[in-house]
Amino acid sequence: QVYLVESGGGSVQAGGSLRLSCKAPRAITSVFNPSPMAWYRQAPGKQRDLVAQISNDGRTNYADSVKGRFTISRDNTRKTIYLQMNSLLPEDTAVYYCHHIKSTSWGQGTQVTVQG
């Protein structure tokens, strides 16, 4: 298992921006770096859905609902991934989770609330 810590959530008005971070402070780079990473989100009463994914070499894919608004990136030297979220909508409100795919590890989640 890889210990993951998310941060950066909060409450914003619609149209605003937030930047989420997910760090693996205890992982060694040989464990963190080779794995694809992802952000998921879960709204109340709904299933957990994929938001964005990034491969170990930086290739990305996004849910249709966030394309053009969200950007996932990673810094392997810092064992950290990011999710830049722009033009936020009320329907983006959810708990956002970081996922280390190879180890199937999850972070504790960070709440994002967008007020319309």
VENZIUR-V312750 format. One record per residue. N is the residue number from 1. RES is the residue in one letter. PHI is phi in whole degrees, 0 to 359 (none if undefined). D_LAST is the distance of its C-alpha to the last C-alpha in Angstrom with 1 decimal. Layout:
BEGIN
n={N,N}
res={RES,RES}
phi={PHI,PHI}
d_last={D_LAST,D_LAST}
END
This chain:
BEGIN
n={1,2,3,4,5,6,7,8,9,10,11,12,13,14,15,16,17,18,19,20,21,22,23,24,25,26,27,28,29,30,31,32,33,34,35,36,37,38,39,40,41,42,43,44,45,46,47,48,49,50,51,52,53,54,55,56,57,58,59,60,61,62,63,64,65,66,67,68,69,70,71,72,73,74,75,76,77,78,79,80,81,82,83,84,85,86,87,88,89,90,91,92,93,94,95,96,97,98,99,100,101,102,103,104,105,106,107,108,109,110,111,112,113,114,115,116}
res={Q,V,Y,L,V,E,S,G,G,G,S,V,Q,A,G,G,S,L,R,L,S,C,K,A,P,R,A,I,T,S,V,F,N,P,S,P,M,A,W,Y,R,Q,A,P,G,K,Q,R,D,L,V,A,Q,I,S,N,D,G,R,T,N,Y,A,D,S,V,K,G,R,F,T,I,S,R,D,N,T,R,K,T,I,Y,L,Q,M,N,S,L,L,P,E,D,T,A,V,Y,Y,C,H,H,I,K,S,T,S,W,G,Q,G,T,Q,V,T,V,Q,G}
phi={none,246,282,240,233,266,205,105,290,166,244,222,280,306,93,278,227,218,234,268,234,222,243,248,293,257,281,276,297,291,267,288,297,287,267,300,231,210,248,240,217,221,271,304,76,239,282,279,241,292,258,202,222,225,282,295,254,96,287,234,213,225,295,303,292,242,302,85,244,251,224,262,212,217,233,293,293,258,52,221,241,228,225,274,242,245,48,295,241,304,286,278,298,181,270,257,240,267,223,267,292,296,263,56,271,232,279,276,95,224,279,240,237,245,265,266}
d_last={37.8,35.8,33.9,30.4,28.0,24.4,22.5,19.6,16.7,14.3,10.9,9.0,6.2,5.1,8.7,10.4,13.3,15.2,18.8,20.1,23.9,26.3,29.9,33.0,35.0,38.0,38.4,41.2,40.4,42.6,40.4,36.9,37.7,39.0,36.1,33.2,29.9,26.6,23.0,21.8,18.7,18.6,15.8,17.0,19.7,19.8,22.4,22.3,21.8,23.0,20.6,23.2,26.9,29.4,33.2,35.7,36.5,33.0,32.3,28.7,26.9,23.3,21.5,20.8,17.1,17.0,20.0,19.7,16.7,18.2,21.8,24.0,27.1,29.9,32.4,35.4,37.2,34.6,34.0,30.3,27.6,24.3,21.0,19.3,15.7,14.4,11.7,9.5,7.2,5.5,9.2,10.7,10.3,14.0,17.2,18.8,22.5,25.2,28.2,31.8,33.1,36.8,36.9,34.1,32.7,29.2,27.4,25.9,22.3,19.5,16.1,13.0,9.7,6.4,3.7,0.0}
END
